[in-house]
Amino acid sequence: MPPDKASTGFLQPLLLQGLSPASTLGVLVDGAISYRRSLRAPLLPVRKEGMRVTLLFFCCLLYFCLYYGPTKVLAFTGTYGINYGRIADNIPSPESVVTLLKAAKIKNVRIFDADHSVLNAFKGSGLDLSVAIGNEYLKDMSVNEDRAVTWIKENVQPFLPETRIRGIVVGNEVLGGSDQELPQALFGAIKNVYNALKKLQLADNIEVSTPHSQAVFANSFPPSACIFKEDVLVYMKPILDFFSKIGSPFYLNAYPFLAYKYDPEHIDINYALFLSNPGVYDEKTNLHYDNMFDAQIDAAYAALEAVGYDKMEVRISETGWASSGDEDEPAATAENARTYNYNLRKRLFKKKGTPRRPKIVVKAYIFALFNEDLKPGASSEKHYGLFKPDGSIAYDIGYSGLKPSCASSSLLSFKDIHTKSWFTPYIIFLSCFIAVILALTN
């Protein structure tokens, strides 16, 4: 085989099969050595110690990059995402939704199932998608890893890589609720889903997570006093242990709207809406909060610290404000919803942290893309959408809505390709491989 073919042919299985970091390192080094031998020249003359050092350096660099750099799952691009709920009979088709999201430049999207019509519509869109395993599947999946493998083979693997599935959400607000059996199943389901991803060589590219409500906390005011409920911690601790090992964040559903709704006498609505207000001073940490959103995040950080997970990132899986509601929900107005979501978007685009974690940039999925007219519960549950069913804006926070001229392109720009988290590791692979070749042929 000519040297040029020998140097590239072995990379195809690497790119297609998603080898582990250690296996990838071995393939690259073996390929470099094979290529060098194909030139029928001495591999490493004893006198060229500098060459040996150079080769060792680049091999170590590659190993470090694979393990500590780009192989970490990049499930969230930027700071802003959206929840795409579909409990409605009047919202646009998934294909139109992709057009809307691309026009609005919203790249991170969460759905609450793994509907194949949505997964097909997102093919080639360049949007990062998280799918979900509903609470109804947890008990079965917790005791049966094969069930998790089957689910991934049916709902994830066939759509890769054209559909950029970046996360699997296991359950929703399981802990702290009234169900006494689901909490026992959650950790087993999470572990089996992750193990199934490993078995299918997808664990390096897909994040496993589960979102929590404020009900997991015994208290959250002031933020530094926040701790987990004792009955929740029994189930939470093994999950946190596992997530700390695999690098998954702590996902929190944070709703200042709900906090204000249940305690309007003690909460300044301006504090909840990111408007000018005296704020809250936390004496224990000597930190000042001018909005409830940041305080809720730091309360979660305090709870994690209290049980030994001070390195874990808190990420917001849901937050929003209802634009309409029942008589006992007077704060659910279009103006308040516009104010909250406009100020939240502005805050996220600043790419800054919280008072307690100033260096960890806050990332959040907004709830929700559309109003969902079939959702049960309070009237407010139906009115969290940023967009109307026809794709026009529900209120102005800086989006233009769906327009006929905003048809999605079938071609990705260079910027789209550059930001593909799956593409970045291979740039490093190829760069280090070339460096090794140069060292060997020097």
N, C-alpha and C positions, 0 to 999 in steps of 0.2 A: 504494500500500500504506500503511495507517495506520502512524504512527510506532511504536506498540507492537509490531507484528509485524515491522517492519523491524529493530528493535533486538534481536530474539531469534532470528529465522529463520536468520541466517547462522551462529549458534553450533552448529547441529546437525551440519553437516559437520565442524566442528572437534572436537566431542566424539566423533564416531564414527570418524573416519578417522585420528586420531593424528598430526596434522601435526607437522613439525619445529618447534623453537623459533622459528627465524627466520620461517618461514611463518606460525606462529601469531601472532607479533607483528604481522606485516603484516595478517593478517585482522582482528585486534582493532582496530588503528588505522584501517584502511579502514572497518570497520563503524562505528566511532565517528564518523568524518567523514561517512559516508553518513547516519547517523542525524541528525547535526546539520544536514545539508543538507535532510533531510526536514522539518525544522521551519521551513524557508524564512526563516532568519535569517542574518545575516552570520556567517561561520565564526570568524574571529579578528580582531576590530577591532585596528587597528594600535596604538591607545593602550593596549590592555590587555596590557602586557608581562608583568604578573604571571601572567596566564592562560597565556601562552606558556610561561613558566618552569614552571608547574604541570604542563602537559601534557607537556613534555619530561621532567620529573622522573618522572612516573608511567610513561612509556614506557620510560625507562632502568631503573626499578625492575622493571617486568615482564620486560624482557630479561634482567636480572641473575638474577631468580628462576627463569626458564626454563632458563638455562644453568648456573647454579651451585647451585641449590637443589633443588626437588622433581623435576626431570627426571632426577636421578641415580637409577638403579634401586634401589628399596627392596625387595631380595629377602629380607630377614630382619626380622621384627618382634620386638622384644624381644631376649632373649638365649638362648632355649632352643628347640631343635627336635628332631626325631626322624627316624631312617631307617626307612622302611617297606619292609623286604625281604619277598619272597614266595616264596622257594625252599622251599616246604613244601606239604603236601597236607592240612593240618588247621587252617588259620587261618581266621578269620572272613571273610565277604564284604566287599568294599570298602565297601558301604553301612553295614555294622556297624562297620567301622573308623572311618568318619567320625563315627559316633555316639560311639565310644570316645574319639577324639581331642578332640571338642568337650566331652565330659564331663570329660576330664582337662585341658582348656584348653591343649592343645598346638597352637599355631597354625602352626608352620613344619614342613613335611614334605618329605622327599626320597624319591623312588622311583628305582629303578635301570633304568627303561625308560620307555616312554610308553604303557603299556597302556590301551586305550580304556575298559575297564570301570572302571578306577580314575579316569580323567579324568572320566567321566560321573558316577560316584558323588560326586565332589568338587564338582560343580556347585552353586552357591548355598550352599556350606558356610561361606564366609568364611575358609577355611584357605588358606594360601600354600603352593604346591606347586612343587617343582623336579623336572623330568623329566630323563632321561638318554639319551644316545646311546652305545650299547655300543661297546667296543673293536673289535668285529667290523665296524663300519661306518666306521671312521676312514680306512682307506686309500682307499676309494671317495670318501668325502666330501672328502678332502684335495685331490683333483685335479679335483673336479667341484662347482662352486658350485650348479649346477642341482639336483644331488642333495640338497644341503642345503635349497634352497628347497622342493623336493618334500616332503622329510621334515617340514619345519615346516608346510607346507600340509596335510599329512595328520594330523600328530600334535599340533599346537599351535593353529594358527589357528582351526580349526572349533570349538574348545572355549572360546575367549575371547568375552566377558570373564567368563562365568558361572563357569568354572573359573579360579581365580586362579593361572595359571602364571607364576611369578616368576623362574624360572631354567632354563637348559638346561646340564646338566653334560656336557661332551664327554670321553668316555673315563673310565677309572678307574685310578689308579696306573700310568700308562703308563711314566713315566720311572723309571729305576733298576731296572727289571725285566730278565728274561732275553731278552725279545723284542727283536731287533735292528732290525726293520722298523717297528714301531709308533711309536717315538720320532720317526722321520723324517716320519711322517704327522700327528702330533698338532697341530703349529702350523698346518699348512694346513687341517686340519679345523676348528680353532677359528676361524680367520680367515674361512673360508667360511660357517660357521654365523652368525657375527656379520654378515657382509655380506648374507646372506640375510635376517636379521632387519631390517636397514636397508632392504633392497629392499621388504620387506613392511610397513615403517613400524612395526616392533615393537621396535626396538633400545632405545628409551627406557624400555621397560617390562619387559624381560626380560634378566636378567643371564646372561652367558656365562662359564663357569668350567671348571676341571679340577682334581680333587683329587690330592694327592701323598702317598706314603708316606714314612716316615723313611728309606727306601733312597736318597732323592735326596741325602742329606747324607753327607759324608766322615766327620764326627764331630759329636757334639752335646753333649759334656761337656768342660769346663763350658759353659753356654749361650753365653757370649760368644765361644767358640772355634769355633762351628759354621760350616761353609762347605759349599757344594755340591761334589759330586764333579765332577772335571774333565770326565769323559765325559758327565755329565748336563748340565753348564752349556752345552755346545754347543747342546743342544736347548731348554734352559730359558730362555736369554737372550732369544731372539726372543719367546717367550711372555710373559715379564715386561715386555718393551718394549711389547708390544701391550696387555697388561692395564693397564699404567700409563697408557696413553692413553685407554682406555675406562672406567677406574675399577673394574675387577674386583679382588676380593681374591685373596690367595694362600690356597688351601684346603689344609689339612693333615689327614691321618688320624693322630690322636695316641692311642696306646694304652700307658699306663703298665703295664697288665697284661702286654703282650708284652715290654716292656723288662724287667720283673721276672722273667718266665718264662725269659728267655734269660740273665739274669745275677743270680740270687738271692743270690749270695755277696757282691756289692758294692752291692746296692740294698736299702735298708731298706723293707720292705713298708709300714710306716706312712707313709713318704714318698710311696709310690705311692697310698695310700688316703686321703690328706688327714687322717691322724691325727697326733697329737702326736709330734714327732721332732726331732732336732737340726737337720735341714735341710742345705742345701748353700750354701756361701759362694763367690761368684764374685769372685776377687781382682781381676780386670781391671776389672770394673765396680763393685766394692764393693757388690754386691747380694746379698741373702739370699733363698733359696727354701725355703719350708716344704712344697712339694708338687711332684711331678714334672710334673704337667699344665702348670702355669705355666712351668716350666723348659723344657719341650718347645716351647711357644709362643715363648718368648723366644729359644730357639736358632734357630727359623725367622726371627725378626726379625733376629738377628745375621747369618745367612746372606744375607738380602736386603740388609742394609746393606753387606755386604762387596762386593756387586756393583752398588751404587748405587741401590737401591730402598728407601730409608729411609722413604718416605711410604706404602708399600703396607701395607694391613691384612692381618693373618693371621687367618683364620677357620677353625674346626675343622669339618671335614665328617663326621668319624666319631670317636667315642670311646666306650668302654664297658668292661665287665668281664664275663668269662664266669662263669656260675653253676655250671658242671660241665665236666669235661674228662677227658682220658686220665690214665693213671697218672703220666706225666711232667709233669702240669700240676696240682700239688697246690694252687696258689693259686686255682684255678678252683672256688670254692665259693659257695653261695648267700649266706653271710654276708659274704664279701668283695665280692661283686657288689652286695649291698644297701648296704654301707658306702661303696663307691666312688660309686655312682650317687646315693645320698642326699646325700653330701657335695659331689659335683659340682653337683647341682641347687641346693643351698644356696649354693654359691660363685657360680654363674651368676646367681642371683636377686639377688645383691648389686650387680650391674651395675658391676663394677669392672674395671680393667685388670690388667696384669701388672707386676712390678717394673721391667722395661725400658720398658714402654709403659703407664704408669698412667692415662693419659687416654683410651686406646682400649679401650672396653668389650669384654670377651671374649664371643664368640657361638659356640655349638656345637650341632651335631646329634648326638644320642645314638644309639649303635648298641646295640640295635635295639628296634623295637616288639615283635616276637615272636621266640620261638625258631623256628629254621628247620630242620626235621627232615631236609630233603633236601640240605642244603649239604654239599659234599665237604670233605675235609681232616680236620684234627684234630677230635676230639669237641667241643672248646671252641667251634668255629665254629658249632655248632648251638645254643649255649646263651647267647646274648647278650640275649635278650628281657626286657623289663620286664613283659610280660604273657603269660599262658598262652593257648593257642588258643581257650579259651572266653571270653576277654576279662577274666578275673579277674586280679588282680595276681600276679606271680611271687614278689614279696617286697615288703615295705612300705617305700616311700620317700616316701609322702605322697599317692599316687593311690588312688582308690576302685575303679577298674575299671569294667567295663561292667555297667550295671544296666538293667532294662527301663524304668524311669522316666526314663532319660536319653535319650529319643528326641530326635533332632535336630529343631530347629525350622526351618520353611521361611522364617521371617522373620528378618532381621538386625536386631539392636538398633542404636540410634543409635551406640553405641560401635563396633560392627563397621563401620558406614558411615564413621565419623570416621577410623578407622585404615586405610581403604582407600588404599593408596599411589597408586592411579590417580585417586582422587577429589580428593586434596589439590591437585594442580596446577590443577584447574578452579575450585576455590575462589579461588585466586590470580588466575586469568584473569578470573573474573567480578568480583572485587573491584576489580582494576585497571581493568577496562572501565567499571565504574560510576564510578570516580574520574575517568576521562577524560571521561565524559559530563558529570559535574558541573562539571569544569573548563571544558568547552566551552560549557555553558549558564549559567555563572555571570554 
